[in-house]
Amino acid sequence: MATVVAGTDAAASGDAAWMQLHALRERARADRAGALSTLRELFASGRASAGIDGPAEGRFVAFTVQPAADRALGALAGLWMPWSGKRFDAAAGSGENLLLNARLSALGFATRVEPAALDPAREVLVIDYAAVPSNRWVGMSRVRDELVEIAPGVHLGQALWRRAGGRHTRIAWWALRAS
């Protein structure tokens, strides 16, 4: 069973959690079901991310669409992944995605804490792309990211796709490491 990585040394706990997420990315290639189960458990054990301000390094972890599609998308992401993290403005409740090792930024978002779409009993930091009108042209208004902290400075996110009728489906796992 996965648990939030804890310890008396915050830096060591963060390092261990970051390494665990990297290992889960690798595990998803050979044991998709097991890796996705562990990611769900880690997410459930986290708490709503708070206080992220400034840039945070990003790491793609796994797709969750369908096994064959996940393998194809994962292979493509292994060859080329322009996303490198996010930058937050905590005071403004907003941010943007960082691309190409933070040389570019795009796809702004608003943030707020509210119940998770798939588990309303759990509070998460919502990254809301629909709140930014310029995201509508690329379809990002249908994406809702949710973020929880699983260790000091290490956050696990899920990307959700809003379907007709307002229901959400998880499409990917990703992570951030805030400094």
C-alpha positions, 0 to 999 in steps of 0.5 A, a space after each residue: 500500500 502506498 503512503 505519503 512519504 514522511 520523515 523527520 527530514 523534509 528534504 530527504 522525504 521530498 527526495 524519496 517521494 520524487 524518486 518514487 514517482 520516477 520509479 512509478 513512471 518506469 513501472 507503468 511500462 511493465 505493470 500499468 495496473 499496479 503503477 496506476 493503483 499505487 498512484 491512486 493510493 498516493 493521491 488519496 493519501 496526500 493533502 491539498 497543495 498549498 503555498 506553491 509560489 514561483 516555478 516548480 519542476 514538472 515530471 510526467 508520470 503516466 497516461 491513463 486513457 487505455 492500455 494500448 493508447 497509454 503505451 503509444 502516448 508514453 512512447 511519444 512522451 519518452 521521445 519528446 515532452 515539451 512540458 517542464 513544469 508550472 509557475 504559480 502566483 500564489 497571491 493572484 491564484 493563477 499560474 502558467 505551464 512551463 515549456 522547453 525547460 522553462 524557456 517558454 510559458 503557455 496555457 495559463 490557469 486559475 487555482 483554488 482549493 475545492 473538492 476533487 471531481 472524482 472524490 468529492 470528500 477530498 480537498 485538492 488544489 484545482 488548476 482551472 484552464 477554463 478560467 482563462 479565455 485564451 485556452 478555449 481554442 486549444 481545448 484546454 477548457 475541458 481539462 481540469 488538473 488536481 494537485 495534492 502534496 505527498 511529501 514536503 515540496 512534492 506534489 502529485 497531480 491528475 489531469 482530468 477530461 470533462 466529458 459531456 454532462 460535466 463528468 470527469 475522466 482521469 487521463 494522466 498522472 504528473 508531478 511537481 517539485 517546488 523549491 
